[in-house]
């Protein structure tokens, strides 16, 4: 049985636990869902910073996606 800290998600582990928790708390669980968010919206999340943003930007680009403009 999973507790709240073990919710399945698609985010790269390299973004770090605080960033993962911030995304999950904001309701994001899949990379595709991030295309509805702007970079600034994500940076406003507590625990989410520029390093995580850069990693996710690259990950999205590799799959032909990007953040909302």
N, CA, C and O of each residue as an XYZ file, in Angstrom:
276
protein
N       0.842     -1.184      0.000
C       0.000      0.000      0.000
C       0.889      1.252      0.000
O       1.868      1.324      0.743
N       0.539      2.233     -0.839
C       1.341      3.451     -0.926
C       0.795      4.504      0.021
O      -0.417      4.637      0.191
N       1.706      5.254      0.636
C       1.247      6.404      1.408
C       1.335      7.635      0.510
O       1.694      7.519     -0.662
N       1.015      8.799      1.039
C       0.971     10.022      0.224
C       2.304     10.397     -0.388
O       2.332     11.112     -1.389
N       3.414      9.939      0.181
C       4.719     10.309     -0.359
C       5.159      9.389     -1.478
O       6.212      9.613     -2.075
N       4.372      8.345     -1.784
C       4.748      7.384     -2.801
C       3.778      7.369     -3.975
O       3.597      6.328     -4.607
N       3.159      8.487     -4.276
C       2.243      8.581     -5.405
C       3.036      8.389     -6.698
O       4.107      8.971     -6.873
N       2.505      7.576     -7.586
C       3.169      7.354     -8.866
C       3.097      8.615     -9.725
O       2.078      9.303     -9.775
N       4.200      8.890    -10.388
C       4.261     10.046    -11.290
C       5.276      9.757    -12.379
O       6.022      8.781    -12.306
N       5.297     10.617    -13.392
C       6.187     10.442    -14.538
C       7.387     11.366    -14.499
O       8.159     11.384    -15.458
N       7.581     12.126    -13.449
C       8.636     13.128    -13.439
C      10.002     12.495    -13.227
O      10.131     11.527    -12.477
N      11.025     13.039    -13.886
C      12.371     12.500    -13.693
C      12.783     12.614    -12.227
O      12.553     13.644    -11.593
N      13.381     11.578    -11.701
C      13.830     11.595    -10.301
C      14.895     12.672    -10.078
O      15.087     13.136     -8.955
N      15.579     13.062    -11.139
C      16.660     14.039    -11.020
C      16.185     15.440    -10.638
O      17.006     16.295    -10.304
N      14.868     15.691    -10.680
C      14.412     17.027    -10.270
C      14.425     17.189     -8.758
O      14.307     18.307     -8.257
N      14.564     16.096     -8.025
C      14.635     16.179     -6.562
C      13.283     15.995     -5.895
O      12.233     16.275     -6.473
N      13.342     15.520     -4.673
C      12.122     15.225     -3.911
C      11.269     16.468     -3.634
O      10.051     16.405     -3.798
N      11.867     17.600     -3.218
C      11.016     18.771     -2.956
C      10.230     19.216     -4.195
O       9.058     19.579     -4.091
N      10.871     19.187     -5.355
C      10.183     19.580     -6.586
C       9.100     18.567     -6.952
O       8.015     18.943     -7.396
N       9.399     17.280     -6.763
C       8.389     16.256     -7.026
C       7.168     16.470     -6.135
O       6.030     16.418     -6.601
N       7.419     16.711     -4.851
C       6.300     16.937     -3.915
C       5.515     18.188     -4.284
O       4.289     18.201     -4.180
N       6.204     19.234     -4.713
C       5.525     20.480     -5.095
C       4.595     20.245     -6.279
O       3.463     20.730     -6.294
N       5.075     19.504     -7.265
C       4.244     19.215     -8.439
C       3.036     18.365     -8.067
O       1.917     18.637     -8.502
N       3.269     17.340     -7.265
C       2.165     16.470     -6.849
C       1.139     17.229     -6.019
O      -0.065     17.034     -6.184
N       1.613     18.095     -5.126
C       0.698     18.885     -4.293
C      -0.143     19.838     -5.144
O      -1.277     20.163     -4.792
N       0.426     20.279     -6.267
C      -0.300     21.184     -7.167
C      -1.225     20.414     -8.117
O      -1.941     21.019     -8.914
N      -1.206     19.083     -8.030
C      -2.118     18.283     -8.838
C      -1.538     17.725    -10.119
O      -2.263     17.129    -10.916
N      -0.237     17.905    -10.337
C       0.406     17.369    -11.540
C       0.962     15.979    -11.245
O       1.645     15.779    -10.240
N       0.667     15.014    -12.129
C       1.202     13.665    -11.979
C       1.856     13.152    -13.253
O       2.599     12.172    -13.221
N       1.582     13.812    -14.376
C       2.131     13.380    -15.656
C       2.802     14.547    -16.357
O       2.394     15.697    -16.200
N       3.837     14.241    -17.131
C       4.554     15.288    -17.862
C       3.608     16.100    -18.738
O       3.712     17.326    -18.793
N       2.696     15.432    -19.418
C       1.785     16.122    -20.331
C       0.980     17.198    -19.613
O       0.643     18.220    -20.210
N       0.669     16.981    -18.345
C      -0.099     17.967    -17.582
C       0.671     19.274    -17.402
O       0.069     20.331    -17.214
N       1.980     19.203    -17.459
C       2.788     20.413    -17.284
C       2.676     21.366    -18.465
O       3.044     22.534    -18.343
N       2.180     20.899    -19.601
C       2.030     21.771    -20.767
C       0.927     22.811    -20.548
O       0.814     23.762    -21.321
N       0.123     22.640    -19.513
C      -0.930     23.614    -19.204
C      -0.454     24.662    -18.204
O      -1.217     25.551    -17.826
N       0.811     24.562    -17.773
C       1.363     25.497    -16.795
C       2.466     26.346    -17.428
O       3.207     25.876    -18.292
N       2.562     27.587    -16.991
C       3.673     28.426    -17.427
C       4.876     28.146    -16.538
O       4.734     27.594    -15.447
N       6.053     28.525    -17.006
C       7.256     28.357    -16.195
C       7.123     29.139    -14.889
O       7.529     28.650    -13.835
N       6.567     30.328    -14.945
C       6.432     31.144    -13.738
C       5.479     30.504    -12.737
O       5.724     30.551    -11.531
N       4.401     29.910    -13.223
C       3.473     29.230    -12.314
C       4.180     28.123    -11.543
O       3.956     27.948    -10.345
N       5.031     27.380    -12.235
C       5.767     26.309    -11.571
C       6.793     26.871    -10.588
O       6.952     26.349     -9.485
N       7.481     27.924    -10.987
C       8.477     28.530    -10.097
C       7.839     29.107     -8.837
O       8.509     29.262     -7.815
N       6.561     29.422     -8.905
C       5.851     29.943     -7.733
C       5.516     28.854     -6.719
O       5.128     29.160     -5.592
N       5.663     27.586     -7.107
C       5.371     26.488     -6.188
C       6.473     26.387     -5.135
O       7.657     26.459     -5.464
N       6.091     26.224     -3.895
C       7.060     26.075     -2.812
C       7.830     24.762     -2.993
O       7.227     23.691     -3.068
N       9.151     24.848     -3.062
C       9.982     23.667     -3.228
C      10.395     23.399     -4.666
O      11.149     22.462     -4.930
N       9.914     24.203     -5.587
C      10.232     24.029     -7.005
C      11.112     25.183     -7.451
O      10.751     26.345     -7.262
N      12.268     24.880     -8.042
C      13.201     25.933     -8.414
C      13.693     25.845     -9.839
O      13.234     25.011    -10.620
N      14.649     26.729    -10.176
C      15.171     26.807    -11.546
C      15.814     25.513    -12.052
O      15.699     25.191    -13.235
N      16.484     24.775    -11.175
C      17.118     23.525    -11.606
C      16.053     22.536    -12.085
O      16.189     21.948    -13.158
N      15.007     22.354    -11.298
C      13.926     21.445    -11.679
C      13.251     21.919    -12.967
O      12.903     21.111    -13.827
N      13.073     23.219    -13.090
C      12.445     23.772    -14.286
C      13.261     23.429    -15.526
O      12.701     23.022    -16.544
N      14.573     23.591    -15.449
C      15.441     23.288    -16.585
C      15.388     21.821    -16.973
O      15.333     21.487    -18.156
N      15.404     20.948    -15.976
C      15.339     19.509    -16.244
C      14.015     19.159    -16.921
O      13.983     18.403    -17.892
N      12.930     19.715    -16.401
C      11.620     19.421    -16.994
C      11.473     20.043    -18.376
O      10.835     19.456    -19.249
N      12.050     21.216    -18.589
C      11.998     21.849    -19.911
C      12.664     20.935    -20.943
O      12.129     20.728    -22.032
N      13.833     20.391    -20.594
C      14.541     19.478    -21.498
C      13.756     18.186    -21.718
O      13.659     17.692    -22.841
N      13.200     17.647    -20.643
C      12.431     16.405    -20.734
C      11.214     16.584    -21.630
O      10.916     15.724    -22.460
N      10.514     17.697    -21.463
C       9.360     17.970    -22.320
C       9.791     18.120    -23.771
O       9.151     17.568    -24.666
N      10.869     18.861    -24.015
C      11.342     19.097    -25.384
C      11.698     17.782    -26.072
O      11.433     17.612    -27.262
N      12.296     16.856    -25.331
C      12.652     15.548    -25.896
C      11.416     14.801    -26.385
O      11.511     13.950    -27.270
N      10.269     15.115    -25.816
C       9.020     14.454    -26.197
C       8.122     15.338    -27.055
O       6.948     15.033    -27.264
N       8.695     16.449    -27.552
C       7.943     17.327    -28.437
C       6.912     18.194    -27.754
O       5.951     18.640    -28.380
N       7.114     18.435    -26.453
C       6.177     19.255    -25.692
C       6.904     20.454    -25.080
O       8.134     20.504    -25.060
N       6.124     21.417    -24.582
C       6.717     22.550    -23.882
C       5.700     23.128    -22.904
O       4.513     22.806    -22.938
N       6.214     23.998    -22.028
C       5.332     24.668    -21.075
C       4.432     25.650    -21.823
O       4.738     26.058    -22.943
N       3.328     26.022    -21.194
C       2.411     27.018    -21.736
C       3.146     28.362    -21.831
O       3.939     28.710    -20.956
N       2.875     29.091    -22.882
C       3.525     30.406    -23.072
C       2.884     31.473    -22.214
O       3.305     32.629    -22.250
